[in-house]
Amino acid sequence: MSVRRILAKTIDTDLEYEAIGIDLAKNCVSTALLTTDGEVVCIDRLDYSELEKSAQVLTPTTFAMEIGRASCRERV
């Protein structure tokens, strides 16, 4: 399995992905994409609009993200 770092702000919609991990920020998203060939592709800063456009074109894919601390706090 190889890892390559992409500096572009787009997802290659010609590839198929097993899963796409996203890390949400205020104005952009960082992504780690696992292709069906086992290759890991990383994008540091992806605009939300680009993520939405790509997601609409991709074959069915699992998107995953971590839950932030503020979302996990219990109410007392």
Sequence and secondary structure as in RCSB ss.txt:
>XXXX:A:sequence
MSVRRILAKTIDTDLEYEAIGIDLAKNCVSTALLTTDGEVVCIDRLDYSELEKSAQVLTPTTFAMEIGRASCRER
V
>XXXX:A:secstr
  EEEE SS   TTS EEEEEEEE SS EEEEEEETTS EEEEEEE HHHHHHHHHHS S EEEE   HHHH   
 
